[in-house]
Amino acid sequence: MHSSQLKQKSEKSALKISLTGSTVFVGLELLMAIYTSSQAVLLDAVYDGVELLMIFVSLSLVPLLYKPSNESRPFGYLQIESLFVVVRGAIMVAVTVGLIVNNIQIILHGGRHVNFSAVAYFELAATVISFIVILLLRRMNTSPIVTMEIQEWKIDAVASLGMSAAFFLPLLIQAEWFVPLTKYLDQAIAIILSIFMLPVPVRAVTTGLRDLFLLPPEEETVQNIKDIITPILDAYGYDKLYFDIVRTGRKLWISVYITFDRDEVSISRFRIVQKFIIQALSKEYQDFYFELLPDIEYNDETE
């Protein structure tokens, strides 16, 4: 089987594992949210529900992402992945902000008591299951979509662990001063978790927009690519360089233009240097296109 087909199959299998886990989680979280009236558990349920819908979209996108580029689509369908990341991140931001506002309103109306022990043990079990799913996904695939799934499961795991610890507090602290505060504990935890979760979808939207508008990726990535390529070109005496680096979804497009002081260019030498650079880049990046080109300046002066 072709390597791209193997990758596509692996990516689909990883997403199906995430889909199964998310379906079970959403169902259990909704039941627990109804049973305990917990806003923190409801936050998890709504967040995971949106994530579940996004996984269905991801599964339909995977075949498109492996289609080759052509003259009519020079970047293939990879920008669809960038658009999907932006939409997904924007939905997550909207949901998170909405839940923060809802919990503030509940606090202003006097708070709400919940079944703390039931939530604490449920979230502890959720933490263990989340870590199991993370381990399975990391073993199967590291594509951008699956990487995003892993990030979401990591957030779920940390959030569930934090919620479990927080909801054990009323069972551990029996002081009189703490009792009046317990009716606000659930909403406070939900707000803190929302603020903790918010940077992840915001970064996803920012990254996706950069990719959609074909802007260079983050400075760290650009600098790392330059640090890999420049020493190789320096060794061959090429020092007048211009880098053109963009990213569409999971793929990096890297072009390096070299300005020459003479009119002769050795094609065979270019091939050798390009081969070494591709081998060096392959150690850091999985999916990229690289080209090494002479920078030909236009001069409108006639002889």
C-alpha positions in Angstrom: 0.0 0.0 0.0 1.2 3.5 -0.9 2.6 5.5 2.0 0.0 8.3 1.7 -2.7 5.7 1.8 -1.2 4.2 5.0 -1.0 7.7 6.5 -4.6 8.4 5.5 -5.8 5.1 7.0 -3.8 5.7 10.2 -5.3 9.2 10.5 -8.8 7.9 10.1 -8.3 5.2 12.6 -6.9 7.7 15.1 -9.9 10.0 14.6 -12.3 7.1 15.0 -10.7 6.3 18.4 -11.2 10.0 19.4 -14.7 9.9 18.0 -15.6 6.8 20.1 -14.1 8.3 23.3 -15.8 11.7 22.8 -19.2 10.1 22.2 -19.0 8.1 25.4 -17.7 11.2 27.3 -20.4 13.5 26.0 -23.2 11.0 27.0 -21.8 10.4 30.5 -21.1 14.1 31.1 -24.6 15.1 30.1 -26.1 12.5 32.4 -23.8 13.7 35.2 -24.5 17.4 34.6 -28.3 16.6 34.9 -27.8 14.5 38.0 -25.6 16.9 39.8 -26.7 20.3 38.3 -23.0 21.0 37.9 -22.0 23.9 35.6 -18.4 22.6 35.5 -19.5 19.2 34.2 -21.9 20.9 31.8 -18.9 22.9 30.5 -17.1 19.7 29.8 -20.2 18.2 28.1 -20.7 21.3 25.8 -17.0 21.6 25.0 -16.8 17.9 24.2 -20.0 18.0 22.2 -18.6 20.7 19.9 -15.4 18.6 19.7 -17.5 15.6 18.7 -19.2 17.5 15.8 -15.8 18.7 14.6 -14.4 15.1 14.5 -17.2 14.1 12.1 -16.2 17.0 9.9 -12.5 16.0 10.2 -13.3 12.4 9.0 -14.9 13.8 5.9 -11.9 16.1 5.3 -9.1 13.5 5.5 -9.5 12.1 1.9 -9.3 15.6 0.4 -6.1 16.5 2.3 -4.2 13.6 0.6 -5.2 14.6 -2.9 -2.1 15.9 -4.9 -1.7 19.5 -6.0 -2.1 20.5 -9.7 -2.1 23.6 -11.9 -5.6 24.6 -10.9 -4.9 23.9 -7.2 -1.2 24.6 -6.6 -1.6 24.0 -2.8 -4.0 21.0 -3.3 -6.8 21.0 -0.7 -4.6 21.8 2.2 -6.0 25.3 2.8 -9.3 23.6 3.6 -7.6 22.2 6.7 -6.5 25.8 7.7 -10.1 27.0 7.2 -11.4 24.1 9.3 -8.9 25.0 12.1 -10.1 28.6 12.1 -13.8 27.7 12.2 -13.2 25.1 14.9 -11.2 27.4 17.0 -13.8 30.3 16.6 -16.6 28.0 17.7 -14.6 26.9 20.7 -13.9 30.5 21.7 -17.6 31.4 21.3 -18.7 28.4 23.4 -16.1 29.1 26.2 -16.9 32.8 26.4 -20.6 32.0 26.5 -20.1 29.6 29.4 -18.1 32.1 31.4 -20.9 34.7 31.0 -23.5 32.0 32.1 -21.6 31.1 35.2 -21.1 34.7 36.2 -24.8 35.2 36.0 -25.4 32.1 38.3 -23.0 33.6 40.8 -24.8 36.9 40.8 -28.1 35.1 41.4 -26.8 33.4 44.6 -24.8 30.4 43.3 -25.9 26.7 43.3 -25.2 23.6 45.4 -24.1 20.4 43.7 -23.3 16.8 44.6 -19.6 17.4 45.1 -18.5 13.8 45.9 -20.3 12.4 42.8 -18.6 15.0 40.5 -15.2 14.4 42.2 -15.1 10.7 41.6 -16.6 11.0 38.1 -13.9 13.5 37.1 -11.1 11.4 38.5 -12.3 8.5 36.3 -12.5 10.8 33.3 -8.9 11.8 33.9 -7.7 8.2 33.7 -9.7 7.5 30.5 -8.4 10.8 28.9 -4.8 9.8 29.4 -5.5 6.3 27.9 -7.0 7.9 24.8 -4.0 10.3 24.5 -1.5 7.4 24.6 -3.5 5.6 21.9 -3.6 8.6 19.6 0.1 9.4 20.0 1.0 5.9 19.0 -1.1 6.0 15.8 -0.6 9.3 14.1 0.9 12.9 14.3 -1.0 14.8 11.6 -2.2 18.3 12.4 -5.8 17.2 12.8 -4.8 14.3 15.1 -2.4 16.6 17.0 -5.2 19.0 17.6 -7.3 16.0 18.9 -4.4 15.1 21.3 -4.3 18.7 22.5 -8.1 18.7 23.2 -7.7 15.4 25.2 -4.8 16.8 27.1 -6.9 19.8 28.1 -9.7 17.4 29.1 -7.3 15.4 31.2 -5.8 18.3 33.1 -9.3 20.0 33.5 -10.8 16.8 34.8 -7.9 16.3 37.3 -8.3 19.9 38.5 -12.0 19.5 38.8 -11.6 16.3 40.8 -9.2 17.9 43.2 -11.5 21.0 43.6 -14.6 19.0 44.2 -12.9 17.0 46.9 -12.4 20.2 48.9 -15.8 20.3 50.5 -15.2 16.8 51.7 -11.8 17.7 53.2 -12.5 21.2 54.5 -15.1 21.2 57.2 -14.5 24.7 58.6 -17.5 26.9 59.1 -16.1 29.8 57.1 -15.9 27.5 54.0 -19.5 26.3 54.1 -21.1 29.5 52.7 -18.6 29.5 49.8 -19.5 26.0 48.6 -22.6 27.2 46.7 -20.2 29.3 44.5 -17.5 26.6 44.1 -19.0 24.9 41.0 -19.4 28.1 39.1 -15.9 29.3 40.1 -14.3 26.1 38.9 -16.2 26.4 35.6 -15.0 30.0 35.0 -11.4 29.1 35.9 -11.5 26.1 33.5 -12.9 28.3 30.8 -10.2 30.8 31.2 -7.6 28.0 31.2 -9.0 26.5 28.0 -9.5 29.8 26.1 -5.8 30.3 24.9 -5.8 27.0 22.9 -8.6 27.8 20.5 -7.4 31.4 20.2 -3.9 30.2 19.1 -5.6 27.8 16.7 -7.5 30.7 15.1 -4.4 32.8 14.8 -2.3 30.0 13.3 -5.1 29.1 10.8 -5.6 32.7 9.7 -1.8 33.0 9.0 -2.0 29.9 6.9 -5.1 30.9 5.0 -3.5 34.3 4.0 -0.3 32.5 3.1 1.7 34.5 5.7 4.9 33.0 7.0 4.4 30.7 10.0 5.4 31.7 13.5 8.9 33.1 13.9 10.1 30.1 15.8 9.4 27.8 12.8 10.9 30.2 10.3 14.1 30.5 12.3 14.4 26.8 12.8 14.1 26.2 9.0 16.8 28.9 8.4 19.1 27.3 11.0 18.8 24.0 9.2 19.3 25.3 5.6 21.8 28.1 6.0 24.8 26.1 7.2 24.5 23.7 4.3 24.4 26.5 1.8 27.3 28.3 3.5 29.4 25.1 3.1 28.8 25.3 -0.6 29.7 29.0 -0.8 26.1 30.3 -1.2 25.5 33.2 1.1 23.2 35.6 -0.7 19.9 34.0 0.3 16.2 34.9 0.2 13.7 32.6 2.0 10.1 32.3 1.0 8.3 30.1 3.6 4.5 29.6 3.9 2.3 26.9 5.4 -1.0 25.5 4.3 -2.6 23.2 6.8 -0.1 20.5 7.6 2.4 21.2 4.8 5.3 23.7 4.6 6.3 25.2 1.3 9.9 26.3 1.4 11.7 28.1 -1.4 15.3 29.5 -1.1 16.5 31.9 -3.8 20.2 32.4 -4.3 21.7 35.5 -5.9 24.8 34.9 -8.0 27.7 37.2 -8.9 28.4 35.3 -12.1 26.2 34.1 -15.1 26.9 30.4 -14.8 24.8 28.1 -12.6 25.6 24.4 -12.0 22.4 22.4 -12.2 24.1 19.2 -10.9 25.5 21.1 -8.0 22.0 22.5 -7.2 20.6 18.9 -7.2 23.2 17.7 -4.7 22.7 20.7 -2.4 18.9 20.4 -2.6 19.2 16.7 -1.7 21.2 17.4 1.4 18.8 20.1 2.5 15.7 17.8 2.0 17.4 15.1 4.0 18.1 17.6 6.8 14.6 19.0 6.8 13.1 15.5 6.9 14.6 15.0 10.3 12.4 17.9 11.7 9.4 18.1 9.4 7.1 15.3 8.0 5.3 17.1 5.2 7.0 19.8 3.2 8.0 20.9 -0.3 11.4 22.4 -0.8 13.0 24.1 -3.9 16.3 25.7 -4.4 16.3 28.4 -7.1 18.6 31.0 -8.7 17.3 34.6 -8.0 17.1 36.1 -11.5 16.8 39.9 -11.3 14.8 41.6 -14.0 16.7 44.3 -15.8 14.9 46.4 -18.4 18.1 47.9 -19.8 18.8 46.9 -23.4 22.2 46.3 -24.9 
